[in-house]
């Protein structure tokens, strides 16, 4: 369908109660649905002859830690035939399990694993749901807004043990005296060192 307005009307008329909200922004259609309708809506926009959104571009999450429904799941679809895009989204609670799209779009496999790894969102009927970007035994989910910037643990090579070790993060730093003098004039400790060297010579 060449016209976005016609396409939006078509989606709303065919899916009626399954679309909570639709709007056109930035030459794209934005659809809000309930998580229970994900499979039906996705199957419809992929197979309908006037739509053919046959490529899943990405799956991502927006984190709202202060809200009861903490996560907004966002799907980006592309129709090559009509050069159009749909952005589909819905809200879920922190511990809700949502449907996997791997049965409709096999490419969702790694995208859903990334969402699971970075945000801790679980997918049912996923063929291989495990971390993909972080290491084995990694604690927490790095893209959640309450995840500490330094992380919970650090990985380093231990010369004593001759192996890679994982330890809790320690940010101990003694107070230091900074010399804010102009680098053109030279800092105090360099001047003192130069003067001492001159006296010795």
C-alpha positions, -999 to +999 in steps of 0.1 A: +000+000+000+016+033-011-003+056+012+005+055+050-030+069+059-047+041+039-024+015+055-031+028+090-069+026+083-065-009+069-047-022+099-072-006+123-102-019+104-088-055+101-074-058+136-100-036+154-097-045+191-060-057+188-047-021+182-048+001+212-033+032+195-020+041+161-003+072+147+019+083+118+051+101+128+083+107+108+068+088+078+063+057+099+034+040+115+035+035+153+013+008+168+006+001+204-008-033+213-012-057+243+014-084+246-012-111+241-018-099+206+019-098+194+018-130+174-015-123+156-006-087+147+029-096+135+016-125+114-010-102+099+014-074+089+039-099+075+015-119+053-012-095+042-009-087+005-011-050+010+016-048+037+043-075+035+064-064+064+087-093+058+118-080+076+123-077+113+149-049+116+153-049+154+139-056+188+148-034+217+135-022+251+130+011+269+134+010+307+111+030+329+121+019+364+097+042+382+066+028+364+046-003+374+049-015+338+086-011+337+096-022+302+084-010+268+092-037+242+097-022+207+098-040+173+108-024+140+095-039+108+103-031+071+083-037+040+107-039+010+079-040-015+063-008-003+093+009+013+074+014+046+082+009+083+061-001+113+071+004+149+052-019+172+053-016+210+037-027+242+043-024+280+051-052+304+059-056+341+094-065+352+090-102+356+065-109+328+073-136+302+065-126+266+061-145+234+091-152+211+088-142+175+113-168+163+085-190+148+076-161+125+110-144+121+139-167+127+162-136+129+145-127+162+166-154+178+197-133+185+177-101+190+157-117+218+188-131+233+203-096+234+172-082+251+173-111+276+210-104+283+208-066+285+174-061+302+165-095+317+132-099+297+122-135+293+107-151+261+086-182+261+091-207+232+126-194+224+148-222+211+180-211+229+175-183+254+209-175+270+232-146+273+249-134+241+270-103+250+281-108+286+302-136+300+291-168+318+279-161+353+276-124+347+255-107+374+227-083+365+215-067+332+237-038+320+211-017+301+187-014+330+188+021+345+194+008+380+225-011+370+256+005+385+279+022+360+309+003+374+292-031+373+291-056+402+324-074+394+356-069+374+375-095+354+413-093+353+443-115+347+460-125+380+498-129+377+498-148+410+473-174+399+482-173+362+446-172+352+416-148+347+398-140+379+365-123+387+363-101+418+338-076+433+344-041+421+366-020+444+369+017+438+393+026+465+412+058+458+433+077+482+430+115+483+454+131+459+467+166+457+463+181+422+486+209+410+464+231+388+492+254+377+498+262+341+516+235+322+536+262+305+551+273+338+557+238+350+541+220+380+555+224+415+570+189+419+588+191+385+603+225+395+615+211+428+630+181+411+647+203+386+661+225+413+674+195+432+691+181+402+707+215+394+721+216+430+735+181+427+753+190+395 
